[in-house]
Every structure is written in C-alpha cells, then in structure tokens.
C-alpha cells in the first residue's frame, strides 16, 4: 500500500512542470479511490481567465452543460458553501451534504447527474478563495448509483493527497506563462519575476535565477552558505526561519509520500534592514523535471518590499477603512495564508476574518482575489 501511495504522489508531482500530465494524474487519483470519474477544476475561474479543467470520465460537453445550465442546481456545491466547508484541506463525502432521497428527487440528479451515472461523491478543496495567487480549486471523485458509497477511509486517503496536489499545482502556477506553458529551461526561469532556487537531493543549491541572485547579494536576511567542493545552501539570519526552512526542505525531499504542508504555507524571513519580510515557499520536483540533472526541489522567494501597496490615506479616504483594517489590507498585499497574516498582525484568526468581512463590504468585493486586484489598481494609480 505504501509503495502504491508513493508512486501516486510522485506521479502527482509530474504536473508541477508538465501541465499535460494532469488528466493522467486525475485518472490515477480516481483509480486509487476506486472512483469511476473525477474532476480537478477551478470552479470560479474558467480556462480563458487563468483557470483549468482536468476531467476523467466526464466529457467536455457535460462540463459545459453544468457551467451554462446546472451550476445553480448543484446541491453538493451549494451545501458545501452553506456549511462553511470551502476551506483549504476540507474533504467531504456526498452523504455529509445531501441524503440519498433528497439527491434522487432533485432536478440536479434527475436532469444531469443521472445521465452520467454519478451518485456518490468525495471531494477536497485544494485552494480556497483566500489566496490571490492561486485560483480556488477542487478535486472531486465520483461513483455511480449502484456503487458502494465513499467512506471514511476514502476521506482520509484524499485528505493525504490534497496537500500534494496543492504543492504540485502551486509550482505549476508559479512557473507558467500566460499561455499555460511551464517555463521549461533555466533561461526561462530567469524571466520569472520572483526569486527561484533549484536544490539537489541534499538541499544544496544547483541553480539561482536572476531575481534570487539579486536578493541574495543584499545579504539582508537570506544568504548562500558555502560548503566544500564549491557547493552552497540557503541560510537565514533568523533562527526561527532557518529551522522552518530546514524542516520544509526535509519534508519536500525525504517525505514526499507522507504528510506535508499545503503550498500556500509560507515561511516568513525577517530582514535586518527592517524592510518587509521575504516569503519563502518550497516544494518537491519530480525526477522528470526539465531542468538540469540533480534538481529535486524548487524554492521561491517573494520580496515583500517589491509588492506595490496603496497608500494608507487613500484607503481611509476612499473606503473609510479603520487603522486595523488598513494594517490587515497591507499585510494581505504581502500574500501568504490567513494564519500567517494573523500572526504577523498579532491578532486572532477570527479577528482577521472579521476585519476581512468588513473590508469586503466597504470595498464592494467578495473575495481576496478581487480585493488584491483592486489594491494593485490603487497602488499603480
């Protein structure tokens, strides 16, 4: 079982540098759960707006029919939202949401699902709507009416897979260009506007792109540590960040088939200069990656001081934001998950969510991605 699970996880990471691998990955995930059909999809972002749809056993015609006619009748999606289950890492079973009797009587089943022989569901949230960089994404597997329902063992299995899907998709989204192709050469990595390091199986640096080189030359919290035989590793002046980095690297390189953090987990690195933190993310790379031989992990560095932010006075005058809400808005501009932002602001997660709800109401947006777009437009105004 462990060997099969490990093979599946390695297959998932093939999608990090090869978007064409995802239909096969969805098929493999479905097979591991003995599901007849599956779907990895960005529910709120169609492909022409940066999203994607990777189906298994479901035709494009049926996907289009759902999007144009039956999306509002989708009981599973509606109940998931109503019950507050649309958060990263959440995994639900169909029977958690709708009884068999209610589903059978619904327009959703009678006019749509019955045509596909879909009745049983297990689904996981890969990315929720709180991250501007990553479109809200779900992975859902289906069985027919005569099949056994998915159970707790299937929920646990998918719960282990979702963080790996997050990390592989996160790397793909970081590396892709506007035409959904992944930067497939070291030269192409130099065109990406964030710091990128490739690491070997021992965590030693084997490539640094131009942005990362510029960051490391400043030695403002991050630096290259030289070792014997002209090899180097990434070091942090901040001891807490260094420990987090080493743990994340070990998880990425040695525990690829075990439990890992979601890709949205960010390691903040304080800078002695007092400038905004660096944000570091790290993930495994498959052996089949298109970069130089030996690269087994990719590390991204985001420089918070390079993020355009609106002026606090503008936020107060234009939208009537309080000082606490303004601090929350500026922290949101830096990216990262809600837990990390709450810690940065020294407030509870519930307090941050309360600020965010108020900010949405005052700015007339309903999600973090839309808020980020608004803030970027204000910063460049």
C-alpha positions as CSV (number, residue, x, y, z in Angstrom):
1,X,0.0,0.0,0.0
2,X,2.8,2.4,0.9
3,X,4.6,1.7,-2.3
4,X,1.4,2.3,-4.4
5,X,0.7,5.6,-2.5
6,X,4.3,6.7,-3.0
7,X,4.1,6.0,-6.7
8,X,0.9,8.0,-6.9
9,X,2.4,11.0,-5.1
10,X,5.4,11.0,-7.4
11,X,3.0,11.0,-10.4
12,X,1.2,14.0,-8.9
13,X,4.4,16.0,-8.9
14,X,4.9,15.4,-12.6
15,X,2.2,18.0,-13.1
16,X,4.4,20.6,-11.4
17,X,6.5,21.0,-14.6
18,X,4.2,19.4,-17.1
19,X,0.6,20.6,-17.3
20,X,-0.3,18.0,-19.9
21,X,0.2,15.3,-17.2
22,X,-2.8,16.4,-15.2
23,X,-5.6,14.4,-16.9
24,X,-3.5,11.3,-16.2
25,X,-3.0,12.4,-12.6
26,X,-6.7,12.8,-12.1
27,X,-7.3,9.4,-13.6
28,X,-4.6,7.9,-11.2
29,X,-6.2,9.6,-8.2
30,X,-9.6,8.3,-9.2
31,X,-8.2,4.8,-9.6
32,X,-6.7,5.0,-6.1
33,X,-10.1,5.7,-4.7
34,X,-11.9,3.2,-7.0
35,X,-13.8,6.0,-8.5
36,X,-15.2,5.9,-12.0
37,X,-15.0,9.6,-12.7
38,X,-13.0,12.6,-11.4
39,X,-12.5,16.3,-11.9
40,X,-9.8,18.8,-10.9
41,X,-11.3,22.2,-11.6
42,X,-11.1,25.9,-10.8
43,X,-14.8,26.5,-10.1
44,X,-14.7,30.3,-10.3
45,X,-12.1,30.8,-13.0
46,X,-12.6,29.4,-16.5
47,X,-9.6,28.5,-18.6
48,X,-9.7,31.7,-20.5
49,X,-9.3,33.6,-17.2
50,X,-6.3,31.6,-15.9
51,X,-8.2,28.6,-14.6
52,X,-8.3,24.9,-15.7
53,X,-10.5,21.9,-16.0
54,X,-8.9,18.4,-15.9
55,X,-11.6,15.7,-16.2
56,X,-11.5,11.9,-16.0
57,X,-14.5,10.1,-17.5
58,X,-16.5,13.3,-17.9
59,X,-16.9,14.8,-21.4
60,X,-16.3,18.5,-22.2
61,X,-19.9,18.7,-23.3
62,X,-21.2,17.7,-19.9
63,X,-18.8,20.2,-18.2
64,X,-20.1,22.9,-20.5
65,X,-23.7,21.9,-19.7
66,X,-23.0,22.1,-16.0
67,X,-21.5,25.5,-16.3
68,X,-24.2,27.0,-18.5
69,X,-27.4,25.4,-17.2
70,X,-27.0,23.3,-14.0
71,X,-24.4,25.1,-11.9
72,X,-27.1,26.9,-9.8
73,X,-28.8,23.5,-9.2
74,X,-25.6,21.8,-7.9
75,X,-26.7,20.7,-4.5
76,X,-23.3,19.4,-3.5
77,X,-21.6,22.8,-4.2
78,X,-24.3,24.8,-2.6
79,X,-24.3,22.8,0.6
80,X,-20.5,22.8,0.8
81,X,-20.6,26.6,0.7
82,X,-23.6,27.0,3.1
83,X,-21.9,24.8,5.7
84,X,-18.6,26.7,5.6
85,X,-16.7,23.8,4.2
86,X,-15.0,25.7,1.4
87,X,-11.7,25.9,3.2
88,X,-8.3,24.6,2.1
89,X,-7.8,21.0,3.0
90,X,-11.5,20.3,3.7
91,X,-12.6,16.9,2.4
92,X,-16.3,16.0,2.3
93,X,-18.4,13.0,1.4
94,X,-21.7,13.3,-0.6
95,X,-23.7,11.9,2.3
96,X,-22.3,14.7,4.5
97,X,-24.2,17.2,2.3
98,X,-27.3,15.6,0.8
99,X,-29.3,12.5,1.7
100,X,-29.8,9.8,-1.0
101,X,-33.5,10.5,-1.0
102,X,-33.1,14.3,-1.5
103,X,-30.5,13.8,-4.2
104,X,-32.7,11.3,-6.1
105,X,-35.6,13.8,-6.0
106,X,-33.6,16.8,-7.1
107,X,-33.5,18.4,-10.6
108,X,-29.7,18.2,-10.3
109,X,-29.8,14.4,-10.3
110,X,-32.8,13.7,-12.5
111,X,-31.8,16.0,-15.3
112,X,-28.0,15.9,-15.1
113,X,-26.2,13.5,-12.8
114,X,-28.3,10.5,-13.9
115,X,-27.1,11.0,-17.4
116,X,-23.5,10.5,-16.2
117,X,-24.4,7.8,-13.6
118,X,-23.0,10.0,-10.9
119,X,-24.4,9.5,-7.4
120,X,-21.6,9.1,-4.8
121,X,-19.0,11.9,-4.1
122,X,-15.8,12.5,-2.2
123,X,-14.2,15.9,-2.8
124,X,-11.4,18.0,-1.4
125,X,-10.5,21.7,-1.5
126,X,-7.0,22.2,-2.9
127,X,-7.0,26.0,-2.8
128,X,-9.8,28.1,-1.3
129,X,-10.6,31.7,-2.2
130,X,-8.3,33.4,0.4
131,X,-5.2,33.3,-1.8
132,X,-4.9,35.9,-4.6
133,X,-2.2,33.9,-6.4
134,X,-4.0,30.6,-6.6
135,X,-7.5,30.2,-8.1
136,X,-10.0,28.3,-5.9
137,X,-9.6,24.7,-6.9
138,X,-11.4,21.4,-6.0
139,X,-10.7,17.8,-6.7
140,X,-13.8,15.6,-6.7
141,X,-14.2,11.9,-7.4
142,X,-17.5,10.2,-8.3
143,X,-19.2,6.7,-8.3
144,X,-22.5,5.6,-9.8
145,X,-25.8,4.8,-8.1
146,X,-25.2,1.1,-7.8
147,X,-21.7,1.5,-6.3
148,X,-20.8,1.5,-2.6
149,X,-20.7,4.9,-1.0
150,X,-17.3,6.5,-0.3
151,X,-16.4,6.1,3.3
152,X,-14.1,7.4,6.0
153,X,-11.1,5.6,4.6
154,X,-11.6,7.4,1.3
155,X,-11.9,10.7,3.0
156,X,-8.6,10.0,4.9
157,X,-6.9,9.0,1.6
158,X,-7.9,12.1,-0.2
159,X,-7.0,14.3,2.8
160,X,-3.4,13.0,2.4
161,X,-3.4,13.6,-1.3
162,X,-4.8,17.2,-1.3
163,X,-1.6,18.9,0.1
164,X,0.5,17.2,-2.6
165,X,-2.0,18.3,-5.3
166,X,-1.7,21.8,-3.8
167,X,2.1,21.8,-3.9
168,X,2.3,20.4,-7.5
169,X,-0.3,22.8,-8.8
170,X,1.3,25.7,-6.8
171,X,4.6,25.1,-8.5
172,X,3.0,24.9,-11.9
173,X,1.1,28.2,-11.3
174,X,4.3,29.9,-10.2
175,X,6.2,28.7,-13.3
176,X,3.6,29.0,-16.0
177,X,3.4,31.8,-18.6
178,X,0.2,33.5,-20.0
179,X,-0.3,30.6,-22.4
180,X,-0.3,28.0,-19.6
181,X,3.1,26.6,-20.6
182,X,5.6,26.0,-17.9
183,X,9.0,27.7,-18.1
184,X,10.9,24.7,-19.3
185,X,14.5,25.8,-19.2
186,X,17.0,27.5,-16.9
187,X,16.9,30.5,-19.3
188,X,13.1,30.7,-19.0
189,X,13.4,30.7,-15.2
190,X,15.4,33.9,-15.4
191,X,12.3,35.6,-17.0
192,X,10.1,34.9,-14.0
193,X,9.7,37.9,-11.7
194,X,10.3,36.1,-8.4
195,X,13.4,34.5,-6.8
196,X,13.8,30.9,-7.8
197,X,16.4,28.4,-6.5
198,X,16.7,24.8,-7.6
199,X,18.1,22.4,-4.9
200,X,19.5,18.9,-5.2
201,X,18.6,15.8,-3.2
202,X,20.8,17.0,-0.3
203,X,19.3,20.5,-0.3
204,X,22.3,22.1,-1.9
205,X,21.8,24.9,-4.4
206,X,22.3,24.0,-8.0
207,X,20.7,27.0,-9.8
208,X,19.8,30.6,-8.8
209,X,17.8,32.7,-11.2
210,X,18.5,36.4,-11.7
211,X,15.9,37.7,-9.2
212,X,17.1,35.4,-6.5
213,X,20.7,36.3,-7.2
214,X,19.9,40.0,-6.7
215,X,18.1,39.2,-3.4
216,X,20.9,37.0,-2.0
217,X,23.6,39.6,-2.9
218,X,21.9,42.0,-0.5
219,X,22.5,39.6,2.4
220,X,19.5,41.1,4.1
221,X,18.2,38.0,6.0
222,X,19.0,35.4,3.3
223,X,22.4,34.3,2.0
224,X,24.2,31.5,0.4
225,X,26.3,29.4,2.8
226,X,29.4,28.0,1.2
227,X,30.5,24.4,1.7
228,X,33.2,22.1,0.5
229,X,33.6,21.4,-3.3
230,X,32.0,24.7,-4.3
231,X,28.5,23.9,-3.2
232,X,26.2,26.1,-1.2
233,X,23.0,26.0,0.7
234,X,20.4,28.7,1.5
235,X,20.8,30.2,5.0
236,X,18.6,32.6,7.1
237,X,19.8,35.1,9.7
238,X,16.5,34.5,11.5
239,X,17.0,31.2,13.5
240,X,13.2,30.5,13.6
241,X,13.0,30.9,9.8
242,X,16.1,28.7,9.4
243,X,14.6,25.9,11.4
244,X,11.3,26.2,9.4
245,X,13.3,26.1,6.2
246,X,15.2,23.0,7.2
247,X,12.0,21.3,8.2
248,X,10.3,22.2,5.0
249,X,13.2,21.0,2.9
250,X,13.3,17.7,4.8
251,X,9.6,17.3,4.2
252,X,9.9,18.0,0.5
253,X,12.9,15.8,-0.2
254,X,12.5,12.9,2.2
255,X,8.8,12.6,3.0
256,X,7.3,13.2,-0.4
257,X,4.7,10.4,0.2
258,X,3.9,11.5,3.8
259,X,2.0,14.4,5.3
260,X,3.2,17.8,4.0
261,X,2.1,21.4,4.3
262,X,-0.1,22.9,1.6
263,X,1.8,25.0,-0.9
264,X,0.2,28.2,0.4
265,X,2.2,27.7,3.7
266,X,4.8,30.5,3.6
267,X,7.9,30.8,5.7
268,X,8.4,34.5,6.6
269,X,12.0,35.6,6.8
270,X,12.7,38.8,8.8
271,X,15.2,41.2,7.3
272,X,17.8,43.1,9.5
273,X,17.2,46.2,7.4
274,X,13.6,46.4,8.6
275,X,12.2,46.1,5.1
276,X,9.1,43.8,4.7
277,X,9.7,40.1,5.2
278,X,10.8,37.7,2.5
279,X,8.2,35.0,1.9
280,X,9.7,31.6,1.1
281,X,7.9,28.6,-0.4
282,X,9.4,25.2,-1.2
283,X,8.3,22.1,-3.0
284,X,9.5,18.8,-4.4
285,X,10.4,18.4,-8.1
286,X,10.0,15.1,-9.9
287,X,13.0,13.4,-11.5
288,X,11.4,14.1,-14.9
289,X,11.6,17.8,-14.4
290,X,13.0,19.8,-17.5
291,X,15.8,21.5,-15.6
292,X,19.4,20.5,-15.0
293,X,20.1,17.0,-13.7
294,X,20.0,16.7,-10.0
295,X,17.3,19.3,-9.2
296,X,14.9,17.7,-6.7
297,X,13.3,20.8,-5.1
298,X,12.3,24.3,-6.1
299,X,12.3,27.2,-3.7
300,X,10.5,30.5,-4.4
301,X,11.4,33.8,-2.7
302,X,9.0,36.7,-2.7
303,X,10.4,40.1,-1.8
304,X,7.7,42.0,0.2
305,X,9.4,45.3,-0.5
306,X,8.8,44.9,-4.2
307,X,5.0,44.5,-3.8
308,X,3.1,47.6,-4.8
309,X,0.8,48.7,-2.0
310,X,-1.8,51.5,-1.9
311,X,-1.2,54.5,0.4
312,X,-3.0,54.2,3.8
313,X,-4.5,57.6,3.5
314,X,-6.1,56.6,0.2
315,X,-7.6,53.5,1.8
316,X,-9.1,55.6,4.6
317,X,-10.4,58.4,2.4
318,X,-11.8,56.2,-0.5
319,X,-13.3,53.4,1.6
320,X,-13.4,54.5,5.2
321,X,-11.2,51.7,6.4
322,X,-10.2,51.8,10.1
323,X,-6.5,51.7,11.0
324,X,-6.8,48.0,12.0
325,X,-8.4,47.2,8.6
326,X,-5.7,49.2,6.8
327,X,-3.0,47.2,8.6
328,X,-4.8,44.0,7.5
329,X,-5.1,45.2,3.9
330,X,-1.4,46.0,3.7
331,X,-0.5,42.6,5.2
332,X,-2.8,40.9,2.7
333,X,-0.7,42.5,-0.1
334,X,2.3,40.5,1.0
335,X,0.5,37.2,0.3
336,X,0.6,34.1,2.5
337,X,-2.1,32.2,4.4
338,X,-4.6,33.7,6.8
339,X,-2.9,32.0,9.8
340,X,0.5,33.6,8.9
341,X,-1.1,37.0,8.4
342,X,-2.9,36.9,11.7
343,X,0.3,36.0,13.5
344,X,2.1,38.9,11.7
345,X,-0.6,41.3,12.9
346,X,-0.7,39.7,16.4
347,X,-4.4,39.1,16.2
348,X,-6.5,36.0,16.3
349,X,-7.7,34.3,13.1
350,X,-11.3,35.2,13.9
351,X,-10.4,38.9,14.3
352,X,-8.6,38.9,10.9
353,X,-11.7,37.3,9.3
354,X,-13.9,40.0,10.9
355,X,-11.6,42.7,9.5
356,X,-11.7,41.0,6.1
357,X,-15.5,40.8,6.1
358,X,-15.7,44.5,6.9
359,X,-13.1,45.3,4.2
360,X,-15.1,43.3,1.6
361,X,-18.3,45.2,2.5
362,X,-16.6,48.6,2.3
363,X,-14.8,47.9,-1.0
364,X,-17.7,46.1,-2.6
365,X,-15.7,42.9,-3.4
366,X,-16.5,39.4,-2.2
367,X,-13.2,37.5,-2.2
368,X,-9.5,38.0,-1.7
369,X,-8.5,37.7,-5.4
370,X,-10.9,40.6,-6.3
371,X,-9.6,42.6,-3.3
372,X,-6.0,42.1,-4.4
373,X,-6.8,43.3,-8.0
374,X,-8.4,46.4,-6.5
375,X,-5.4,47.1,-4.3
376,X,-3.0,46.7,-7.2
377,X,-5.0,49.2,-9.2
378,X,-4.9,51.7,-6.3
379,X,-1.2,51.2,-5.9
380,X,-0.5,51.9,-9.5
381,X,-2.9,54.9,-9.7
